[in-house]
């Protein structure tokens, strides 16, 4: 296949959707490997191997990739709003001047002070699929500050992903063997720590955050001989930081209970 519009008729050596490319870019080659891309929304894919797994929990069953005549499948779940919630704090409420400031603001308090933010600003995606839902903030008191709202926003992003992971675990009948994260919002260390805490699982952030582009390059390089096998690509993938859970179970369960009640109100 060639690109007829390119001046040198460059060959097209790989083709993938953005989230499938990110899964490949994260070297999630084995069944049970999962990645989550945190951008404007958040998108979780789980490699389920050579057989498609029908979802009973509102997820999508999709093709991950096809290599050498063999097809790998994945479960996919999408959260409509992730980084967009931080953008709302910046552009709508104007409590931060840039998205990068939200972490420092959220770290000014040890917790959200009981505030829960369900960032359903354009409805709720998987696994809830409630387009009529709207953003909901509960637990506000006279002591609530911008810092509490900032922390509740990061918790809300992470809690949405917790719901997706629970749905995937139920569908595949087992725990995720690995969880890798990418996208611009993964630069927020507090968000990543909250995610590890809520999932009670290690998260690994790669050196290259933009793994959609990296996965496309890996696919093309595999086709043209730059890499000889997926194993060689796995060796080229490099971690940046691993986030390990540190939150106590009582605190975690309190967050999950508050979240479930707030989602029911959204």
Secondary structure, DSSP 8 states (H G I E B T S, - for coil): -B-TTSTT--B------HHHHHHHHTT--STTEEEEEESSSEEEEEEEETS----SSS-EEEEEEEETTEEEEEEEEEES-SHHHHHHIIIII-S-SSGGGHHHHHTTSSS-TT-EEE--TT-B-TTT-BTT---EEE---TT--HHHHHHHHHHHHHHHHHHHHHHHHHHHTS--SEEEEESGGGG-HHHHHHHHHHHTS-EEEES-S-HHHHHHHHHHHHHHTSSSSHHHHHHH--EEEEE-----HHHHHHHHHHHHHHHHH-
